[in-house]
Amino acid sequence: MLPFFYLSCFLCYTFDMKKQEVIERRRGKNYYTSLSKDLKKQGKINSSFEVQLSQLTIEDLIALKLELSAKSFNGKMYGFPLMKNLINIAREAVIKFALSVTPSKTEASDLLGLSKDELSAYIKKCHLEEFESSIIKNRRGR
């Protein structure tokens, strides 16, 4: 009876260790962070702001952000080709989202429907290398 007990304990322990290894492998480099956590650490947002933000549509949010940006230019944003840059602005936001909510760059590229090389090219084009490295650094530091 006693050897069976030891054998069952050993098997349970081995199973738990293998399960933990699989979980660690699936998590990837980007598992422990999010843009929301980073902005909270920097003191730029808090939980009540997140609640208010969740009640806005994306269109309202973009319009509000543009209005606030225009205020800093005394209500005039002349000379800034907004319509031409809108695609780049949206692309950068979506790439930041994908990098912050997925556990790895591979999964971020899958989420976006891109190859890993295409995602890397967009990261360079949008100058998001620093953002990507800060996410990875924060995730390693936990």
Summary of the structure (lengths in Angstrom):
residues: 142
radius of gyration: 21.9
end to end distance: 44.0
largest distance: 84.2
contacts: 321
relative contact order: 0.12
helix: 75%
strand: 0%
